[in-house]
Structure formats: C-alpha cells, structure tokens
Amino acid sequence: MLVYFWGFLYRKYVRFWLKWILRLLTGKCELQRLLDGSKAGAQRTLRIEHSLESSKNKVLRNAVRVEEAEVEKCVRDVMKEKKIGQKDTGFKTNLHISLLQISGYKTLYLSVENLRKVPYDSDNEEHEEQLIQLWNLLMPHENLKARISKQWCDIGFQGDDPKTDFRGMGLLGLVNLVYFSKHYTEEARQILSRSNHPKLGYSYAIVGINLTEMAYSLLKSGALKSHLYNAVAGLPQMEHFHQFYCYLVYEFDKFWFEEEPESIMHFNHYREKFHDKVKGLLLDCNMVLTLQNTKNP
C-alpha cells in the first residue's frame, strides 16, 4: 500500500517539481539530460520512452506513437515544444534514433503478430515449399518419400503431417524453423542430432515451435526492448526477431543437456526455468542476445 501511495505521489507531484528544480540547476530539460547523460542503446531509449510516456505534454506523449514516416517531423515538434534550438544537431540525431527504435519495436510486433495469425495451409504452394525446404535443409541425405509420412517424426514433428503442429504459432513457427536451418545449417543439424539422444532427447521441431512462442511472448510483453534497442541503432526488422529466435534454439539445447532432465515429461518445468533465465538476462540494459555473440564472445 505504501509503495502504491508513494508511486502515486511521485507521478502526480514529486516528479514535476524534481524536473523543474533540475531544469533550473542545469538549464536543460529532462530529454536533454537523458540524451546527454545516457549511453546510446537501451539505456538511453528506455529512459526516453518512459519520460515521453510520463509527460503531461500531449506533443511529448504522442511521440511514442508516431510511425516511421512521422519521426522527423515529431523531432522538430518536440524541439519546438521544449524550446530547443533546431541547430542542436546532437539532440536532434539522438532523439531521432530513439524514436525510430520505439516506433520500430511496435511495428515489428505487429509484423510478427500478423505472421503468427496466418494458419499453415497445405493448399498454399508457398507454405508447402517452406516445409519441404525445412526437410531438405535438415535431412540432405534422405529423401522424403511422401508429403504425408512418418518420416516427419525424424525431425521432431508429432505425426505424419506437420501442419497440425503449427496451430498455436501459425506460419511464424515454420518461418523460424526454416530461418535457423537456412542461416545456421551446421548448428541446426547438430542440434537435431543431439535431440535424438537416447536419454536426453526431445522433439526438435516441436521444441522449436515452443521457442517461437517464447520469443513472441517476450516481444509482446516488451521484455525484448533492451536487446533490440542495443542490437539495432534504428528500426528493428523481422530479421532481428529471427536472429533472437536462433539464439533461443541454440541456448536452449545447451541448457537442456546441462540440466539433464529425468525425462521429457519434465519439459514444461525446464522450459519455464530457461524462460526465467532469459528474462533475467534481458533485465540488463546492456544485453545483446544473438547467436553470433554466443559463439564469438
């Protein structure tokens, strides 16, 4: 109760007077102080985002909702509102980058969500081509004898038709599996081989789809902001989401074998333990979680 009451007082009264005093002492508004005093990346952009969202000024509050095409004009409007000279190129450039990151994160989430909502359609030629591509990437020395086949279980699907396994994550689950297998083919084949371990094995494709859900939920909750704001000095793209997914697949396999679960029946427990580990890493404002960084520290 006391925490809630203090939070209310701070937002309603203390913050305003604190900002006013600091402006008198420094001659700079809060945005100027944040842009000057924060390290580029998540540390800076998260603080800028919070400052804008907390502002009583409508122009500043709306700044976190502008689209990419409106960012440049929004920067000028903010500078005019805060009486900052347009010749202050440092402020202009840094605010522009932060607003692009904020806008881009929202756009990326919508793109990921839209792909997730596309159901796998076996009558869609492009969907079928991607599925066959996944097989060929993972099993280059074994021909798929039929589209409906028990062979799909060899790469970790549950039955003879993988389309039923994509229900939760839609086409996003398949696109992620193909991306990892295409861009990190050697690692994907190694992990598939390890997933067939007689004691510690797991269903490669099913776990991959499960990790798509993990990446999606972290993006949706905002937990991925620290990673993406550090990884991309501008607009985060779908490519960056796929790269984060690759990190999850690679790290989960290591985690699984390090933990040595008694059986696959305990999967949910270890999945949540891994999820908590990743969320903990993302609390670090300097963190970047990519497969390249993992393999080349």
C-alpha positions, 0 to 999 in steps of 0.5 A, a space after each residue: 500500500 505504501 509503495 502504491 501511495 508513494 508511486 502515486 505521489 511521485 507521478 502526480 507531484 514529486 516528479 514535476 517539481 524534481 524536473 523543474 528544480 533540475 531544469 533550473 540547476 542545469 538549464 536543460 530539460 529532462 530529454 536533454 539530460 537523458 540524451 546527454 547523460 545516457 549511453 546510446 542503446 537501451 539505456 538511453 531509449 528506455 529512459 526516453 520512452 518512459 519520460 515521453 510516456 510520463 509527460 503531461 505534454 500531449 506533443 511529448 506523449 504522442 511521440 511514442 506513437 508516431 510511425 516511421 514516416 512521422 519521426 522527423 517531423 515529431 523531432 522538430 515538434 518536440 524541439 519546438 515544444 521544449 524550446 530547443 534550438 533546431 541547430 542542436 544537431 546532437 539532440 536532434 540525431 539522438 532523439 531521432 534514433 530513439 524514436 525510430 527504435 520505439 516506433 520500430 519495436 511496435 511495428 515489428 510486433 505487429 509484423 510478427 503478430 500478423 505472421 503468427 495469425 496466418 494458419 499453415 495451409 497445405 493448399 498454399 504452394 508457398 507454405 508447402 515449399 517452406 516445409 519441404 525446404 525445412 526437410 531438405 535443409 535438415 535431412 540432405 541425405 534422405 529423401 522424403 518419400 511422401 508429403 504425408 509420412 512418418 518420416 516427419 517424426 525424424 525431425 521432431 514433428 508429432 505425426 505424419 503431417 506437420 501442419 497440425 503442429 503449427 496451430 498455436 504459432 501459425 506460419 511464424 513457427 515454420 518461418 523460424 524453423 526454416 530461418 535457423 536451418 537456412 542461416 545456421 545449417 551446421 548448428 541446426 543439424 547438430 542440434 537435431 542430432 543431439 535431440 535424438 539422444 537416447 536419454 536426453 532427447 526431445 522433439 526438435 521441431 516441436 521444441 522449436 515451435 515452443 521457442 517461437 512462442 517464447 520469443 513472441 511472448 517476450 516481444 509482446 510483453 516488451 521484455 525484448 526492448 533492451 536487446 533490440 534497442 542495443 542490437 539495432 541503432 534504428 528500426 528493428 526488422 523481422 530479421 532481428 526477431 529471427 536472429 533472437 529466435 536462433 539464439 533461443 534454439 541454440 541456448 536452449 539445447 545447451 541448457 537442456 543437456 546441462 540440466 539433464 532432465 529425468 525425462 521429457 515429461 519434465 519439459 514444461 518445468 525446464 522450459 519455464 526455468 530457461 524462460 526465467 533465465 532469459 528474462 533475467 538476462 534481458 533485465 540488463 540494459 546492456 544485453 545483446 542476445 544473438 547467436 553470433 555473440 554466443 559463439 564469438 564472445 
